[in-house]
Amino acid sequence: MPRGGKKGHKGRGKQFSNPEEIDRQMKAQREREENEGAEEKESGSESEEETSSSDDEPKRKGVEGLIEIENPNRVSHKSKKVAELDVSAKEAPRELSRREREEIEKQQAKERYMKLHLEGKTEQARADLARLAIIKKQREDAAKKREEQRKAKEEQSKAKR
């Protein structure tokens, strides 16, 4: 069955370039680049003046060069050099977002609460301390009871002998 199913294969077959042809094209391109470089060196100061004005603005495509367009939404990305970067801007405190500010306030409030809780000044801490006092008293009573029962058993075992 032919490629492409019953209807047959559509499109051209693949064509491969001859390696000799590729080498010839690359040599011609290198020669053109070398000739252009030599012409630029010869023109000297004239070309420097022309290139300095073209460095300021990127080369415009199509009609852009003829019509001056001012689009406030268009953002031009200009790469900055390391020397131009303002190092002090990174050191200055930046404005925190609402979420970040709320998160920090929440952590600070939690720390304040834990500090007061450890000092026993919060209602929950007072309730915990009261509960602990009750449990301590119950345990002491239970320990006394056990001690009395143990003594009573000892007296009974001595009485049997």
HUDA-V285559 format. One record per run of one state. SS is the DSSP state (H for helix, E for strand, C for the rest). FROM is the first residue (numbers start at 1). TO is the last residue. If there is no record, write none. Layout:
BEGIN
SS/FROM/TO
SS/FROM/TO
END
This chain:
BEGIN
C/1/18
H/19/43
C/44/44
H/45/56
C/57/61
H/62/65
C/66/86
H/87/91
C/92/97
H/98/119
C/120/122
H/123/160
C/161/161
END
